[in-house]
Amino acid sequence: MEYDYLPYNKKLKDKARELRNNMTAAEKKLWYEYLKNHKYIFLRQKPINNYIVDFYCSELKLIIEIDGETHIAEEDRKYDKERTKVLEGYGLEVLRFWNDDILNGIEAVGEIIEGEMRKIKFPLIKSNPPSPLYQGGEKGNKKN
């Protein structure tokens, strides 16, 4: 199902602003070294429904999430999976990366993001094989 709009939760506005002003090291690296001046416009800490996503590109309907230690526990992974399901229900693609992947391999992360962008913009064109960081099944780099 595809939506023409995304539900905006005004109650999350202040929290989103706080998160933008206090980005993690991985968020800063991805933002300043890759997304800030990208040809597609990305927003930081965008409220969608009852969530705040790390990075969002409306033109591509693409969300990029960065996971750290708070996403390791089984209950946190279940929450992330449900959250991803809800966001995908709005016709959005969700890519997830671990902090370490960004801090230690921004180039490979960029390749994965670019590959996903090509698939979104040109769905009939086969993209390059996935980066070694891509671990199948779910989009983005997901450690088991």
Phi and psi in radians as a Rosetta constraint file:
Dihedral C 1 N 2 CA 2 C 2 CIRCULARHARMONIC -2.029 0.35
Dihedral N 2 CA 2 C 2 N 3 CIRCULARHARMONIC 2.357 0.35
Dihedral C 2 N 3 CA 3 C 3 CIRCULARHARMONIC -1.945 0.35
Dihedral N 3 CA 3 C 3 N 4 CIRCULARHARMONIC 2.541 0.35
Dihedral C 3 N 4 CA 4 C 4 CIRCULARHARMONIC -1.515 0.35
Dihedral N 4 CA 4 C 4 N 5 CIRCULARHARMONIC -0.204 0.35
Dihedral C 4 N 5 CA 5 C 5 CIRCULARHARMONIC -2.467 0.35
Dihedral N 5 CA 5 C 5 N 6 CIRCULARHARMONIC 2.802 0.35
Dihedral C 5 N 6 CA 6 C 6 CIRCULARHARMONIC -2.053 0.35
Dihedral N 6 CA 6 C 6 N 7 CIRCULARHARMONIC 2.402 0.35
Dihedral C 6 N 7 CA 7 C 7 CIRCULARHARMONIC -1.167 0.35
Dihedral N 7 CA 7 C 7 N 8 CIRCULARHARMONIC 2.229 0.35
Dihedral C 7 N 8 CA 8 C 8 CIRCULARHARMONIC -1.815 0.35
Dihedral N 8 CA 8 C 8 N 9 CIRCULARHARMONIC 2.221 0.35
Dihedral C 8 N 9 CA 9 C 9 CIRCULARHARMONIC -1.779 0.35
Dihedral N 9 CA 9 C 9 N 10 CIRCULARHARMONIC 1.805 0.35
Dihedral C 9 N 10 CA 10 C 10 CIRCULARHARMONIC -1.044 0.35
Dihedral N 10 CA 10 C 10 N 11 CIRCULARHARMONIC -0.464 0.35
Dihedral C 10 N 11 CA 11 C 11 CIRCULARHARMONIC -1.153 0.35
Dihedral N 11 CA 11 C 11 N 12 CIRCULARHARMONIC -0.316 0.35
Dihedral C 11 N 12 CA 12 C 12 CIRCULARHARMONIC -1.664 0.35
Dihedral N 12 CA 12 C 12 N 13 CIRCULARHARMONIC -0.011 0.35
Dihedral C 12 N 13 CA 13 C 13 CIRCULARHARMONIC -1.026 0.35
Dihedral N 13 CA 13 C 13 N 14 CIRCULARHARMONIC -0.852 0.35
Dihedral C 13 N 14 CA 14 C 14 CIRCULARHARMONIC -1.157 0.35
Dihedral N 14 CA 14 C 14 N 15 CIRCULARHARMONIC -0.709 0.35
Dihedral C 14 N 15 CA 15 C 15 CIRCULARHARMONIC -1.119 0.35
Dihedral N 15 CA 15 C 15 N 16 CIRCULARHARMONIC -0.712 0.35
Dihedral C 15 N 16 CA 16 C 16 CIRCULARHARMONIC -1.094 0.35
Dihedral N 16 CA 16 C 16 N 17 CIRCULARHARMONIC -0.728 0.35
Dihedral C 16 N 17 CA 17 C 17 CIRCULARHARMONIC -1.103 0.35
Dihedral N 17 CA 17 C 17 N 18 CIRCULARHARMONIC -0.750 0.35
Dihedral C 17 N 18 CA 18 C 18 CIRCULARHARMONIC -1.066 0.35
Dihedral N 18 CA 18 C 18 N 19 CIRCULARHARMONIC -0.751 0.35
Dihedral C 18 N 19 CA 19 C 19 CIRCULARHARMONIC -1.142 0.35
Dihedral N 19 CA 19 C 19 N 20 CIRCULARHARMONIC -0.660 0.35
Dihedral C 19 N 20 CA 20 C 20 CIRCULARHARMONIC -1.107 0.35
Dihedral N 20 CA 20 C 20 N 21 CIRCULARHARMONIC -0.647 0.35
Dihedral C 20 N 21 CA 21 C 21 CIRCULARHARMONIC -1.385 0.35
Dihedral N 21 CA 21 C 21 N 22 CIRCULARHARMONIC -0.212 0.35
Dihedral C 21 N 22 CA 22 C 22 CIRCULARHARMONIC -2.314 0.35
Dihedral N 22 CA 22 C 22 N 23 CIRCULARHARMONIC 0.950 0.35
Dihedral C 22 N 23 CA 23 C 23 CIRCULARHARMONIC -1.164 0.35
Dihedral N 23 CA 23 C 23 N 24 CIRCULARHARMONIC 2.617 0.35
Dihedral C 23 N 24 CA 24 C 24 CIRCULARHARMONIC -1.267 0.35
Dihedral N 24 CA 24 C 24 N 25 CIRCULARHARMONIC 2.925 0.35
Dihedral C 24 N 25 CA 25 C 25 CIRCULARHARMONIC -1.040 0.35
Dihedral N 25 CA 25 C 25 N 26 CIRCULARHARMONIC -0.715 0.35
Dihedral C 25 N 26 CA 26 C 26 CIRCULARHARMONIC -1.171 0.35
Dihedral N 26 CA 26 C 26 N 27 CIRCULARHARMONIC -0.730 0.35
Dihedral C 26 N 27 CA 27 C 27 CIRCULARHARMONIC -1.077 0.35
Dihedral N 27 CA 27 C 27 N 28 CIRCULARHARMONIC -0.751 0.35
Dihedral C 27 N 28 CA 28 C 28 CIRCULARHARMONIC -1.071 0.35
Dihedral N 28 CA 28 C 28 N 29 CIRCULARHARMONIC -0.778 0.35
Dihedral C 28 N 29 CA 29 C 29 CIRCULARHARMONIC -1.095 0.35
Dihedral N 29 CA 29 C 29 N 30 CIRCULARHARMONIC -0.845 0.35
Dihedral C 29 N 30 CA 30 C 30 CIRCULARHARMONIC -1.108 0.35
Dihedral N 30 CA 30 C 30 N 31 CIRCULARHARMONIC -0.710 0.35
Dihedral C 30 N 31 CA 31 C 31 CIRCULARHARMONIC -1.178 0.35
Dihedral N 31 CA 31 C 31 N 32 CIRCULARHARMONIC -0.960 0.35
Dihedral C 31 N 32 CA 32 C 32 CIRCULARHARMONIC -1.334 0.35
Dihedral N 32 CA 32 C 32 N 33 CIRCULARHARMONIC -0.512 0.35
Dihedral C 32 N 33 CA 33 C 33 CIRCULARHARMONIC -1.684 0.35
Dihedral N 33 CA 33 C 33 N 34 CIRCULARHARMONIC -0.160 0.35
Dihedral C 33 N 34 CA 34 C 34 CIRCULARHARMONIC -2.470 0.35
Dihedral N 34 CA 34 C 34 N 35 CIRCULARHARMONIC -0.963 0.35
Dihedral C 34 N 35 CA 35 C 35 CIRCULARHARMONIC -1.477 0.35
Dihedral N 35 CA 35 C 35 N 36 CIRCULARHARMONIC -0.571 0.35
Dihedral C 35 N 36 CA 36 C 36 CIRCULARHARMONIC -0.974 0.35
Dihedral N 36 CA 36 C 36 N 37 CIRCULARHARMONIC -0.740 0.35
Dihedral C 36 N 37 CA 37 C 37 CIRCULARHARMONIC -1.919 0.35
Dihedral N 37 CA 37 C 37 N 38 CIRCULARHARMONIC 0.415 0.35
Dihedral C 37 N 38 CA 38 C 38 CIRCULARHARMONIC -1.224 0.35
Dihedral N 38 CA 38 C 38 N 39 CIRCULARHARMONIC 2.729 0.35
Dihedral C 38 N 39 CA 39 C 39 CIRCULARHARMONIC -1.156 0.35
Dihedral N 39 CA 39 C 39 N 40 CIRCULARHARMONIC -0.431 0.35
Dihedral C 39 N 40 CA 40 C 40 CIRCULARHARMONIC -1.691 0.35
Dihedral N 40 CA 40 C 40 N 41 CIRCULARHARMONIC 2.460 0.35
Dihedral C 40 N 41 CA 41 C 41 CIRCULARHARMONIC -1.453 0.35
Dihedral N 41 CA 41 C 41 N 42 CIRCULARHARMONIC 2.190 0.35
Dihedral C 41 N 42 CA 42 C 42 CIRCULARHARMONIC -1.951 0.35
Dihedral N 42 CA 42 C 42 N 43 CIRCULARHARMONIC 2.499 0.35
Dihedral C 42 N 43 CA 43 C 43 CIRCULARHARMONIC -1.858 0.35
Dihedral N 43 CA 43 C 43 N 44 CIRCULARHARMONIC 2.554 0.35
Dihedral C 43 N 44 CA 44 C 44 CIRCULARHARMONIC -1.688 0.35
Dihedral N 44 CA 44 C 44 N 45 CIRCULARHARMONIC 2.458 0.35
Dihedral C 44 N 45 CA 45 C 45 CIRCULARHARMONIC 0.857 0.35
Dihedral N 45 CA 45 C 45 N 46 CIRCULARHARMONIC 1.098 0.35
Dihedral C 45 N 46 CA 46 C 46 CIRCULARHARMONIC -1.601 0.35
Dihedral N 46 CA 46 C 46 N 47 CIRCULARHARMONIC 2.106 0.35
Dihedral C 46 N 47 CA 47 C 47 CIRCULARHARMONIC -1.235 0.35
Dihedral N 47 CA 47 C 47 N 48 CIRCULARHARMONIC 2.226 0.35
Dihedral C 47 N 48 CA 48 C 48 CIRCULARHARMONIC -2.378 0.35
Dihedral N 48 CA 48 C 48 N 49 CIRCULARHARMONIC 2.093 0.35
Dihedral C 48 N 49 CA 49 C 49 CIRCULARHARMONIC 1.023 0.35
Dihedral N 49 CA 49 C 49 N 50 CIRCULARHARMONIC -2.184 0.35
Dihedral C 49 N 50 CA 50 C 50 CIRCULARHARMONIC -1.782 0.35
Dihedral N 50 CA 50 C 50 N 51 CIRCULARHARMONIC 0.344 0.35
Dihedral C 50 N 51 CA 51 C 51 CIRCULARHARMONIC -2.144 0.35
Dihedral N 51 CA 51 C 51 N 52 CIRCULARHARMONIC 2.796 0.35
Dihedral C 51 N 52 CA 52 C 52 CIRCULARHARMONIC -2.093 0.35
Dihedral N 52 CA 52 C 52 N 53 CIRCULARHARMONIC 2.012 0.35
Dihedral C 52 N 53 CA 53 C 53 CIRCULARHARMONIC -1.589 0.35
Dihedral N 53 CA 53 C 53 N 54 CIRCULARHARMONIC 2.608 0.35
Dihedral C 53 N 54 CA 54 C 54 CIRCULARHARMONIC -1.110 0.35
Dihedral N 54 CA 54 C 54 N 55 CIRCULARHARMONIC -0.930 0.35
Dihedral C 54 N 55 CA 55 C 55 CIRCULARHARMONIC -2.420 0.35
Dihedral N 55 CA 55 C 55 N 56 CIRCULARHARMONIC 2.458 0.35
Dihedral C 55 N 56 CA 56 C 56 CIRCULARHARMONIC -2.459 0.35
Dihedral N 56 CA 56 C 56 N 57 CIRCULARHARMONIC 2.305 0.35
Dihedral C 56 N 57 CA 57 C 57 CIRCULARHARMONIC -2.030 0.35
Dihedral N 57 CA 57 C 57 N 58 CIRCULARHARMONIC 1.963 0.35
Dihedral C 57 N 58 CA 58 C 58 CIRCULARHARMONIC -1.212 0.35
Dihedral N 58 CA 58 C 58 N 59 CIRCULARHARMONIC -0.616 0.35
Dihedral C 58 N 59 CA 59 C 59 CIRCULARHARMONIC -1.096 0.35
Dihedral N 59 CA 59 C 59 N 60 CIRCULARHARMONIC -0.685 0.35
Dihedral C 59 N 60 CA 60 C 60 CIRCULARHARMONIC -1.648 0.35
Dihedral N 60 CA 60 C 60 N 61 CIRCULARHARMONIC -0.172 0.35
Dihedral C 60 N 61 CA 61 C 61 CIRCULARHARMONIC 0.952 0.35
Dihedral N 61 CA 61 C 61 N 62 CIRCULARHARMONIC 0.845 0.35
Dihedral C 61 N 62 CA 62 C 62 CIRCULARHARMONIC -2.099 0.35
Dihedral N 62 CA 62 C 62 N 63 CIRCULARHARMONIC 2.301 0.35
Dihedral C 62 N 63 CA 63 C 63 CIRCULARHARMONIC -1.983 0.35
Dihedral N 63 CA 63 C 63 N 64 CIRCULARHARMONIC 2.387 0.35
Dihedral C 63 N 64 CA 64 C 64 CIRCULARHARMONIC -2.077 0.35
Dihedral N 64 CA 64 C 64 N 65 CIRCULARHARMONIC 2.134 0.35
Dihedral C 64 N 65 CA 65 C 65 CIRCULARHARMONIC -1.961 0.35
Dihedral N 65 CA 65 C 65 N 66 CIRCULARHARMONIC 2.477 0.35
Dihedral C 65 N 66 CA 66 C 66 CIRCULARHARMONIC -2.035 0.35
Dihedral N 66 CA 66 C 66 N 67 CIRCULARHARMONIC 2.139 0.35
Dihedral C 66 N 67 CA 67 C 67 CIRCULARHARMONIC -1.865 0.35
Dihedral N 67 CA 67 C 67 N 68 CIRCULARHARMONIC 2.402 0.35
Dihedral C 67 N 68 CA 68 C 68 CIRCULARHARMONIC -2.103 0.35
Dihedral N 68 CA 68 C 68 N 69 CIRCULARHARMONIC -2.703 0.35
Dihedral C 68 N 69 CA 69 C 69 CIRCULARHARMONIC -1.051 0.35
Dihedral N 69 CA 69 C 69 N 70 CIRCULARHARMONIC -0.443 0.35
Dihedral C 69 N 70 CA 70 C 70 CIRCULARHARMONIC -1.298 0.35
Dihedral N 70 CA 70 C 70 N 71 CIRCULARHARMONIC 0.021 0.35
Dihedral C 70 N 71 CA 71 C 71 CIRCULARHARMONIC -2.003 0.35
Dihedral N 71 CA 71 C 71 N 72 CIRCULARHARMONIC 0.251 0.35
Dihedral C 71 N 72 CA 72 C 72 CIRCULARHARMONIC -1.530 0.35
Dihedral N 72 CA 72 C 72 N 73 CIRCULARHARMONIC -0.698 0.35
Dihedral C 72 N 73 CA 73 C 73 CIRCULARHARMONIC -1.075 0.35
Dihedral N 73 CA 73 C 73 N 74 CIRCULARHARMONIC 2.624 0.35
Dihedral C 73 N 74 CA 74 C 74 CIRCULARHARMONIC -0.976 0.35
Dihedral N 74 CA 74 C 74 N 75 CIRCULARHARMONIC -0.761 0.35
Dihedral C 74 N 75 CA 75 C 75 CIRCULARHARMONIC -1.143 0.35
Dihedral N 75 CA 75 C 75 N 76 CIRCULARHARMONIC -0.602 0.35
Dihedral C 75 N 76 CA 76 C 76 CIRCULARHARMONIC -1.196 0.35
Dihedral N 76 CA 76 C 76 N 77 CIRCULARHARMONIC -0.681 0.35
Dihedral C 76 N 77 CA 77 C 77 CIRCULARHARMONIC -1.170 0.35
Dihedral N 77 CA 77 C 77 N 78 CIRCULARHARMONIC -0.630 0.35
Dihedral C 77 N 78 CA 78 C 78 CIRCULARHARMONIC -1.126 0.35
Dihedral N 78 CA 78 C 78 N 79 CIRCULARHARMONIC -0.752 0.35
Dihedral C 78 N 79 CA 79 C 79 CIRCULARHARMONIC -1.060 0.35
Dihedral N 79 CA 79 C 79 N 80 CIRCULARHARMONIC -0.804 0.35
Dihedral C 79 N 80 CA 80 C 80 CIRCULARHARMONIC -1.064 0.35
Dihedral N 80 CA 80 C 80 N 81 CIRCULARHARMONIC -0.697 0.35
Dihedral C 80 N 81 CA 81 C 81 CIRCULARHARMONIC -1.140 0.35
Dihedral N 81 CA 81 C 81 N 82 CIRCULARHARMONIC -0.746 0.35
Dihedral C 81 N 82 CA 82 C 82 CIRCULARHARMONIC -1.162 0.35
Dihedral N 82 CA 82 C 82 N 83 CIRCULARHARMONIC -0.737 0.35
Dihedral C 82 N 83 CA 83 C 83 CIRCULARHARMONIC -1.050 0.35
Dihedral N 83 CA 83 C 83 N 84 CIRCULARHARMONIC -0.792 0.35
Dihedral C 83 N 84 CA 84 C 84 CIRCULARHARMONIC -1.065 0.35
Dihedral N 84 CA 84 C 84 N 85 CIRCULARHARMONIC -0.731 0.35
Dihedral C 84 N 85 CA 85 C 85 CIRCULARHARMONIC -1.063 0.35
Dihedral N 85 CA 85 C 85 N 86 CIRCULARHARMONIC -0.759 0.35
Dihedral C 85 N 86 CA 86 C 86 CIRCULARHARMONIC -1.107 0.35
Dihedral N 86 CA 86 C 86 N 87 CIRCULARHARMONIC -0.815 0.35
Dihedral C 86 N 87 CA 87 C 87 CIRCULARHARMONIC -1.140 0.35
Dihedral N 87 CA 87 C 87 N 88 CIRCULARHARMONIC -0.698 0.35
Dihedral C 87 N 88 CA 88 C 88 CIRCULARHARMONIC -1.137 0.35
Dihedral N 88 CA 88 C 88 N 89 CIRCULARHARMONIC -0.450 0.35
Dihedral C 88 N 89 CA 89 C 89 CIRCULARHARMONIC -1.111 0.35
Dihedral N 89 CA 89 C 89 N 90 CIRCULARHARMONIC -0.336 0.35
Dihedral C 89 N 90 CA 90 C 90 CIRCULARHARMONIC -1.593 0.35
Dihedral N 90 CA 90 C 90 N 91 CIRCULARHARMONIC 0.151 0.35
Dihedral C 90 N 91 CA 91 C 91 CIRCULARHARMONIC 1.437 0.35
Dihedral N 91 CA 91 C 91 N 92 CIRCULARHARMONIC 0.352 0.35
Dihedral C 91 N 92 CA 92 C 92 CIRCULARHARMONIC -1.716 0.35
Dihedral N 92 CA 92 C 92 N 93 CIRCULARHARMONIC 2.601 0.35
Dihedral C 92 N 93 CA 93 C 93 CIRCULARHARMONIC -1.696 0.35
Dihedral N 93 CA 93 C 93 N 94 CIRCULARHARMONIC 2.431 0.35
Dihedral C 93 N 94 CA 94 C 94 CIRCULARHARMONIC -2.136 0.35
Dihedral N 94 CA 94 C 94 N 95 CIRCULARHARMONIC 2.123 0.35
Dihedral C 94 N 95 CA 95 C 95 CIRCULARHARMONIC -1.892 0.35
Dihedral N 95 CA 95 C 95 N 96 CIRCULARHARMONIC 2.378 0.35
Dihedral C 95 N 96 CA 96 C 96 CIRCULARHARMONIC -2.137 0.35
Dihedral N 96 CA 96 C 96 N 97 CIRCULARHARMONIC 2.394 0.35
Dihedral C 96 N 97 CA 97 C 97 CIRCULARHARMONIC -2.325 0.35
Dihedral N 97 CA 97 C 97 N 98 CIRCULARHARMONIC 2.656 0.35
Dihedral C 97 N 98 CA 98 C 98 CIRCULARHARMONIC -1.484 0.35
Dihedral N 98 CA 98 C 98 N 99 CIRCULARHARMONIC 2.608 0.35
Dihedral C 98 N 99 CA 99 C 99 CIRCULARHARMONIC -0.841 0.35
Dihedral N 99 CA 99 C 99 N 100 CIRCULARHARMONIC -0.856 0.35
Dihedral C 99 N 100 CA 100 C 100 CIRCULARHARMONIC -1.034 0.35
Dihedral N 100 CA 100 C 100 N 101 CIRCULARHARMONIC -0.631 0.35
Dihedral C 100 N 101 CA 101 C 101 CIRCULARHARMONIC -1.074 0.35
Dihedral N 101 CA 101 C 101 N 102 CIRCULARHARMONIC -0.696 0.35
Dihedral C 101 N 102 CA 102 C 102 CIRCULARHARMONIC -1.309 0.35
Dihedral N 102 CA 102 C 102 N 103 CIRCULARHARMONIC -0.789 0.35
Dihedral C 102 N 103 CA 103 C 103 CIRCULARHARMONIC -1.171 0.35
Dihedral N 103 CA 103 C 103 N 104 CIRCULARHARMONIC -0.530 0.35
Dihedral C 103 N 104 CA 104 C 104 CIRCULARHARMONIC -1.977 0.35
Dihedral N 104 CA 104 C 104 N 105 CIRCULARHARMONIC -0.006 0.35
Dihedral C 104 N 105 CA 105 C 105 CIRCULARHARMONIC -2.778 0.35
Dihedral N 105 CA 105 C 105 N 106 CIRCULARHARMONIC 0.882 0.35
Dihedral C 105 N 106 CA 106 C 106 CIRCULARHARMONIC -1.006 0.35
Dihedral N 106 CA 106 C 106 N 107 CIRCULARHARMONIC -0.586 0.35
Dihedral C 106 N 107 CA 107 C 107 CIRCULARHARMONIC -1.122 0.35
Dihedral N 107 CA 107 C 107 N 108 CIRCULARHARMONIC -0.791 0.35
Dihedral C 107 N 108 CA 108 C 108 CIRCULARHARMONIC -1.157 0.35
Dihedral N 108 CA 108 C 108 N 109 CIRCULARHARMONIC -0.668 0.35
Dihedral C 108 N 109 CA 109 C 109 CIRCULARHARMONIC -1.086 0.35
Dihedral N 109 CA 109 C 109 N 110 CIRCULARHARMONIC -0.752 0.35
Dihedral C 109 N 110 CA 110 C 110 CIRCULARHARMONIC -1.041 0.35
Dihedral N 110 CA 110 C 110 N 111 CIRCULARHARMONIC -0.697 0.35
Dihedral C 110 N 111 CA 111 C 111 CIRCULARHARMONIC -1.091 0.35
Dihedral N 111 CA 111 C 111 N 112 CIRCULARHARMONIC -0.732 0.35
Dihedral C 111 N 112 CA 112 C 112 CIRCULARHARMONIC -1.115 0.35
Dihedral N 112 CA 112 C 112 N 113 CIRCULARHARMONIC -0.792 0.35
Dihedral C 112 N 113 CA 113 C 113 CIRCULARHARMONIC -1.089 0.35
Dihedral N 113 CA 113 C 113 N 114 CIRCULARHARMONIC -0.799 0.35
Dihedral C 113 N 114 CA 114 C 114 CIRCULARHARMONIC -1.069 0.35
Dihedral N 114 CA 114 C 114 N 115 CIRCULARHARMONIC -0.704 0.35
Dihedral C 114 N 115 CA 115 C 115 CIRCULARHARMONIC -1.081 0.35
Dihedral N 115 CA 115 C 115 N 116 CIRCULARHARMONIC -0.714 0.35
Dihedral C 115 N 116 CA 116 C 116 CIRCULARHARMONIC -1.173 0.35
Dihedral N 116 CA 116 C 116 N 117 CIRCULARHARMONIC -0.683 0.35
Dihedral C 116 N 117 CA 117 C 117 CIRCULARHARMONIC -1.086 0.35
Dihedral N 117 CA 117 C 117 N 118 CIRCULARHARMONIC -0.727 0.35
Dihedral C 117 N 118 CA 118 C 118 CIRCULARHARMONIC -1.082 0.35
Dihedral N 118 CA 118 C 118 N 119 CIRCULARHARMONIC -0.729 0.35
Dihedral C 118 N 119 CA 119 C 119 CIRCULARHARMONIC -1.122 0.35
Dihedral N 119 CA 119 C 119 N 120 CIRCULARHARMONIC -0.651 0.35
Dihedral C 119 N 120 CA 120 C 120 CIRCULARHARMONIC -1.218 0.35
Dihedral N 120 CA 120 C 120 N 121 CIRCULARHARMONIC -0.820 0.35
Dihedral C 120 N 121 CA 121 C 121 CIRCULARHARMONIC -1.299 0.35
Dihedral N 121 CA 121 C 121 N 122 CIRCULARHARMONIC -0.595 0.35
Dihedral C 121 N 122 CA 122 C 122 CIRCULARHARMONIC -2.293 0.35
Dihedral N 122 CA 122 C 122 N 123 CIRCULARHARMONIC 1.252 0.35
Dihedral C 122 N 123 CA 123 C 123 CIRCULARHARMONIC -1.118 0.35
Dihedral N 123 CA 123 C 123 N 124 CIRCULARHARMONIC -0.335 0.35
Dihedral C 123 N 124 CA 124 C 124 CIRCULARHARMONIC -1.570 0.35
Dihedral N 124 CA 124 C 124 N 125 CIRCULARHARMONIC -0.185 0.35
Dihedral C 124 N 125 CA 125 C 125 CIRCULARHARMONIC -1.632 0.35
Dihedral N 125 CA 125 C 125 N 126 CIRCULARHARMONIC 2.242 0.35
Dihedral C 125 N 126 CA 126 C 126 CIRCULARHARMONIC -1.246 0.35
Dihedral N 126 CA 126 C 126 N 127 CIRCULARHARMONIC 2.301 0.35
Dihedral C 126 N 127 CA 127 C 127 CIRCULARHARMONIC -1.547 0.35
Dihedral N 127 CA 127 C 127 N 128 CIRCULARHARMONIC 3.011 0.35
Dihedral C 127 N 128 CA 128 C 128 CIRCULARHARMONIC -1.060 0.35
Dihedral N 128 CA 128 C 128 N 129 CIRCULARHARMONIC 2.785 0.35
Dihedral C 128 N 129 CA 129 C 129 CIRCULARHARMONIC -1.012 0.35
Dihedral N 129 CA 129 C 129 N 130 CIRCULARHARMONIC 2.654 0.35
Dihedral C 129 N 130 CA 130 C 130 CIRCULARHARMONIC -1.126 0.35
Dihedral N 130 CA 130 C 130 N 131 CIRCULARHARMONIC 2.680 0.35
Dihedral C 130 N 131 CA 131 C 131 CIRCULARHARMONIC -1.107 0.35
Dihedral N 131 CA 131 C 131 N 132 CIRCULARHARMONIC 2.706 0.35
Dihedral C 131 N 132 CA 132 C 132 CIRCULARHARMONIC -1.008 0.35
Dihedral N 132 CA 132 C 132 N 133 CIRCULARHARMONIC -0.396 0.35
Dihedral C 132 N 133 CA 133 C 133 CIRCULARHARMONIC -1.241 0.35
Dihedral N 133 CA 133 C 133 N 134 CIRCULARHARMONIC -0.434 0.35
Dihedral C 133 N 134 CA 134 C 134 CIRCULARHARMONIC -1.243 0.35
Dihedral N 134 CA 134 C 134 N 135 CIRCULARHARMONIC 2.208 0.35
Dihedral C 134 N 135 CA 135 C 135 CIRCULARHARMONIC -2.038 0.35
Dihedral N 135 CA 135 C 135 N 136 CIRCULARHARMONIC 0.811 0.35
Dihedral C 135 N 136 CA 136 C 136 CIRCULARHARMONIC 0.831 0.35
Dihedral N 136 CA 136 C 136 N 137 CIRCULARHARMONIC 2.997 0.35
Dihedral C 136 N 137 CA 137 C 137 CIRCULARHARMONIC 1.340 0.35
Dihedral N 137 CA 137 C 137 N 138 CIRCULARHARMONIC -1.400 0.35
Dihedral C 137 N 138 CA 138 C 138 CIRCULARHARMONIC -1.724 0.35
Dihedral N 138 CA 138 C 138 N 139 CIRCULARHARMONIC 2.752 0.35
Dihedral C 138 N 139 CA 139 C 139 CIRCULARHARMONIC -1.283 0.35
Dihedral N 139 CA 139 C 139 N 140 CIRCULARHARMONIC 2.575 0.35
Dihedral C 139 N 140 CA 140 C 140 CIRCULARHARMONIC 1.472 0.35
Dihedral N 140 CA 140 C 140 N 141 CIRCULARHARMONIC -3.074 0.35
Dihedral C 140 N 141 CA 141 C 141 CIRCULARHARMONIC -1.619 0.35
Dihedral N 141 CA 141 C 141 N 142 CIRCULARHARMONIC 1.928 0.35
Dihedral C 141 N 142 CA 142 C 142 CIRCULARHARMONIC -2.076 0.35
Dihedral N 142 CA 142 C 142 N 143 CIRCULARHARMONIC 2.037 0.35
Dihedral C 142 N 143 CA 143 C 143 CIRCULARHARMONIC -1.493 0.35
Dihedral N 143 CA 143 C 143 N 144 CIRCULARHARMONIC 2.491 0.35
